[in-house]
Amino acid sequence: METMVNPLEKRRLGQTEMNVTAMSMGGAGIGGIFGDVSDADGVAAVEKALELGMNWVDTSPFYFEAERRIGIALRGVPRERYYLSSKAGTHRDRFQDYSADAIYWSVENSLRTMGVDYLDICLIHDPLPQHMDKVLGHGGAIEALVELKGQGVIRSIGIGVRSHETIRRAIDTGHLDMALTFNDYTLLRQTVLEGVCDHADARGVSVVNGAALGMGLFSGRDPRSVGTPRWTPRQDDVAAAVRVFEWCREQNVSILGLALQFSLRQRRLTSTLIGASSAKEVEECWIAATSPIAEQTWEALNDLLIK
């Protein structure tokens, strides 16, 4: 019988010397991607994550106010207490610009906004297939990030994108330490294992899971009520999530706990990023991740997930 995974278990990130917590803090929620968030709530969410022992905060300039709020939360926190990552290529002032010049500009802007001297990880963010020749070619994003890594401005290189083919192509450069995909290892689908992990594992690249809650479908709310003006789930995903939601109610099991622990138990995923937008939501994720779930529930879930 497998014991429950400690969310603070340390897992090595790729071939780096970084050991990140199995559950870490993502920045999309606190930035306001899923709905309006106050400065106070966004800052408090980061502070609560650090207080609980999470040691990695991931963000992007694309996430509205996330970098600024993270910078406020990190003031006075010893730099060695946390790992910090941000992304380049999707800053709203230079959106989908994957030239080396844009990457230098974006990284400098992120450092200034968050008030830090270096990033532990910088990820190429959301390139479309038509951007990849620029990303990988001369004068492109990879070239800039390799140079910044040599200068110590960043410590490692990653990519954050949904497309598995794009991730595999970036991994094949030999420059990546990690890949972040989202909504690909959830109670709905686990396509990341074959689509990314098989390729990454063979090359010593870590895979990190974002949106383990299915972009809110497994947050504990009725999936039929999930969605914002900025994002609406697919109806077939909602229907599938409702099935799991109702099953959890019948089993008297927390769907939030089930979704988070489902990801944490998958050791091919180095870390699971939570998208909480307040200290209360961080606390709820923590309680859900640390509340035992009976082994027979996991066994029954395997049957439920068979397509």
Backbone hydrogen bonds, N-H to C=O, Kabsch-Sander energy under -0.5 kcal/mol:
donor,donor_aa,acceptor,acceptor_aa,energy
9,E,6,N,-2.3
11,R,20,V,-2.7
13,L,18,M,-2.6
14,G,12,R,-0.9
16,T,13,L,-2.1
20,V,11,R,-2.1
20,V,18,M,-0.5
22,A,9,E,-1.9
23,M,7,P,-2.3
24,S,272,T,-2.5
25,M,56,W,-2.5
26,G,24,S,-0.6
26,G,274,I,-2.9
27,G,58,D,-0.8
31,G,27,G,-1.5
32,G,28,A,-1.0
32,G,29,G,-0.8
33,I,28,A,-2.2
35,G,32,G,-0.7
42,G,38,S,-2.5
43,V,39,D,-2.8
44,A,40,A,-2.3
45,A,41,D,-2.0
46,V,42,G,-1.4
47,E,43,V,-2.3
48,K,44,A,-2.5
49,A,45,A,-2.1
50,L,46,V,-2.3
51,E,47,E,-2.3
52,L,48,K,-2.2
53,G,49,A,-0.8
53,G,50,L,-0.6
54,M,49,A,-2.1
57,V,83,Y,-2.4
58,D,25,M,-2.9
59,T,85,S,-1.6
63,Y,60,S,-1.4
64,F,62,F,-1.6
65,E,31,G,-1.5
66,A,63,Y,-2.5
69,R,65,E,-2.3
70,I,66,A,-2.8
71,G,67,E,-2.4
72,I,68,R,-1.8
73,A,69,R,-2.3
74,L,70,I,-2.1
75,R,71,G,-0.7
75,R,72,I,-0.9
77,V,74,L,-2.3
81,R,78,P,-2.2
82,Y,79,R,-1.2
83,Y,55,N,-3.4
85,S,57,V,-2.4
86,S,121,I,-1.7
88,A,123,L,-2.5
94,R,91,H,-1.5
96,Q,89,G,-2.0
97,D,89,G,-0.5
97,D,94,R,-1.4
98,Y,96,Q,-0.7
100,A,139,G,-2.6
103,I,99,S,-2.0
104,Y,100,A,-2.7
105,W,101,D,-2.3
106,S,102,A,-2.7
107,V,103,I,-2.6
108,E,104,Y,-2.3
109,N,105,W,-2.2
110,S,106,S,-2.5
111,L,107,V,-2.5
112,R,108,E,-2.2
113,T,109,N,-2.7
114,M,110,S,-2.3
115,G,111,L,-1.3
116,V,111,L,-1.7
119,L,153,V,-2.2
120,D,84,L,-2.2
121,I,84,L,-1.3
122,C,156,S,-1.8
123,L,86,S,-2.3
124,I,158,G,-2.2
125,H,88,A,-2.6
125,H,123,L,-0.5
126,D,124,I,-0.6
126,D,160,G,-3.2
131,H,128,L,-2.3
132,M,128,L,-0.7
132,M,129,P,-1.1
134,K,131,H,-0.6
135,V,131,H,-2.4
136,L,132,M,-2.6
137,G,133,D,-1.5
140,G,137,G,-1.5
141,A,98,Y,-1.1
142,I,135,V,-2.5
144,A,140,G,-1.9
145,L,141,A,-2.7
146,V,142,I,-2.6
147,E,143,E,-1.8
148,L,144,A,-2.6
149,K,145,L,-2.4
150,G,146,V,-2.0
151,Q,147,E,-1.5
152,G,148,L,-0.6
152,G,149,K,-1.0
153,V,148,L,-1.9
154,I,148,L,-1.1
155,R,119,L,-1.7
158,G,122,C,-2.3
159,I,178,M,-1.1
160,G,124,I,-3.0
161,V,180,L,-1.6
167,I,163,S,-1.9
168,R,164,H,-2.7
169,R,165,E,-2.2
170,A,166,T,-2.1
171,I,167,I,-2.7
172,D,168,R,-1.9
173,T,170,A,-1.5
174,G,171,I,-2.0
177,D,157,I,-3.2
178,M,157,I,-1.2
179,A,206,S,-2.5
180,L,159,I,-3.2
181,T,179,A,-0.6
181,T,208,V,-2.0
183,N,210,G,-2.4
186,T,189,R,-3.3
192,V,184,D,-1.6
193,L,190,Q,-1.5
195,G,191,T,-2.4
196,V,192,V,-2.3
197,C,192,V,-2.8
198,D,193,L,-1.7
200,A,196,V,-2.9
201,D,197,C,-3.3
202,A,198,D,-1.1
203,R,200,A,-1.5
204,G,201,D,-1.3
205,V,200,A,-2.3
206,S,177,D,-2.3
208,V,179,A,-2.8
209,N,271,S,-2.8
210,G,181,T,-2.6
210,G,208,V,-0.6
211,A,273,L,-0.5
212,A,273,L,-0.6
214,G,211,A,-1.8
217,L,214,G,-1.2
218,F,213,L,-2.6
219,S,216,G,-1.5
220,G,221,R,-0.6
225,S,222,D,-2.9
226,V,223,P,-1.3
228,T,231,W,-3.4
231,W,228,T,-0.8
238,V,234,R,-2.2
239,A,235,Q,-2.4
240,A,236,D,-2.0
241,A,237,D,-2.6
242,V,238,V,-2.5
243,R,239,A,-1.5
244,V,240,A,-1.5
245,F,241,A,-3.0
246,E,242,V,-2.8
247,W,243,R,-1.8
248,C,244,V,-2.6
249,R,245,F,-1.8
250,E,246,E,-2.1
251,Q,247,W,-2.1
252,N,248,C,-0.9
253,V,248,C,-2.5
258,L,254,S,-2.5
259,A,255,I,-2.4
260,L,256,L,-2.3
261,Q,257,G,-2.7
262,F,258,L,-2.1
263,S,259,A,-1.4
264,L,260,L,-2.5
265,R,261,Q,-2.3
266,Q,263,S,-1.2
267,R,265,R,-1.1
269,L,266,Q,-1.8
270,T,207,V,-2.6
270,T,268,R,-0.6
271,S,207,V,-0.5
272,T,22,A,-3.0
273,L,209,N,-2.8
273,L,271,S,-0.5
274,I,24,S,-2.7
282,V,278,S,-2.2
283,E,279,A,-2.6
284,E,280,K,-2.3
285,C,281,E,-2.3
286,W,282,V,-2.5
287,I,283,E,-2.7
288,A,284,E,-2.4
289,A,285,C,-2.4
290,T,286,W,-1.3
291,S,287,I,-0.6
291,S,288,A,-0.6
297,T,294,A,-1.0
298,W,294,A,-1.3
299,E,295,E,-2.1
300,A,296,Q,-2.2
301,L,297,T,-2.3
302,N,298,W,-1.7
303,D,299,E,-1.0
304,L,300,A,-1.7
305,L,301,L,-2.4
306,I,302,N,-0.7
306,I,303,D,-0.5
